[in-house]
Amino acid sequence: QSALTQPASVSGSPGQSITISCTGTSSDVGTYDYVSWYQHHPGKAPKLLIYDVTNRPSGVSSRLSGSKSGNTASLTISGLQAEDEAHYYCSSYTSSGTVVFGGGTKLTVL
Amino acid sequence: QALLVESGGGVVQAGRSLRLSCAASGFTFRSYGMHWVRQGPGKGLEWVAVISYDGSKIYYADSVKGRFSISRDNSQNTLHLQMNSLRAEDTALYYCARGVTPGIYSGYDTWGQGTLVTVSS
């Protein structure tokens, strides 16, 4: 159950777009369309942003979108805002019936 | 509105046991798979365990398999995590979470506020 691979940090200026990658294997991301993305502010519960690769829960901004190609999933945030500064995690269902998270990415809005 | 409230955390010596609970309200608890997720100090999120809506499917992370046991009481709308043989590396904030869909495969749209477990060596 190795963690999915995410960049430790990404940054962008307000109004710009950024993409966070999440690389797994053929036992998780590459086979199952059960990739999710979360935003996490310290001291608060994580917030679901994207589930099943591309689906946004109600209330989540359309500035956020998810995609997948092969063993890598991606989260794109367009029109960056100061409030987007947070930690972001991906997760995937695996062939073992378990779930694996990525190591997390710190997004800094410059 | 769906709500999850964890309890049962605390400070415990290594090798001892602790039982966490998660009280659910505002939704049909018996219809959803439920998960435990933890975050150690200075670390990222780590998935711990899942139980299907009826308890027929249960899976654990390798790091807790054989030591932790997840269960649910649908009559009481409560989720439990029995943690035995605790280790220092189990120190974390433990969240219970509900799947965004009734299955056990998709992400979690409802989280509790977390309960802190500290294992002293």
Contacts between the chains, C-beta under 8 A, distances in Angstrom:
chain1	res1	chain2	res2	distance
A	1	B	61	6.2
A	1	B	62	5.2
A	1	B	63	7.9
A	3	B	44	7.6
A	32	B	105	7.3
A	34	B	105	4.5
A	34	B	106	5.9
A	34	B	107	8.0
A	36	B	106	6.8
A	36	B	107	3.0
A	36	B	108	7.5
A	37	B	107	7.7
A	38	B	45	7.3
A	38	B	107	7.3
A	40	B	45	7.2
A	45	B	95	6.5
A	45	B	111	3.8
A	45	B	112	6.9
A	45	B	113	6.2
A	45	B	114	6.9
A	46	B	37	7.9
A	46	B	45	6.7
A	46	B	95	7.6
A	46	B	108	7.7
A	46	B	111	5.9
A	48	B	100	6.2
A	48	B	107	5.0
A	48	B	108	6.1
A	48	B	109	4.6
A	50	B	107	7.5
A	51	B	100	5.1
A	51	B	101	7.8
A	51	B	106	4.8
A	51	B	107	3.7
A	51	B	109	7.6
A	52	B	106	5.5
A	52	B	107	7.6
A	57	B	100	6.2
A	57	B	109	5.4
A	87	B	44	7.8
A	89	B	44	6.4
A	89	B	45	5.2
A	91	B	45	7.6
A	91	B	47	6.9
A	91	B	107	6.7
A	93	B	105	4.7
A	93	B	106	7.9
A	96	B	59	7.2
A	97	B	50	7.9
A	97	B	57	7.3
A	97	B	59	4.3
A	98	B	47	6.8
A	98	B	50	7.7
A	98	B	59	5.1
A	98	B	60	7.3
A	98	B	61	6.2
A	99	B	35	7.2
A	99	B	47	4.1
A	99	B	50	6.9
A	100	B	47	6.6
A	101	B	37	7.9
A	101	B	44	6.3
A	101	B	45	4.7
A	101	B	46	6.3
A	101	B	47	5.8
A	102	B	44	7.4
A	103	B	44	5.2
A	104	B	44	4.0
A	104	B	45	7.1
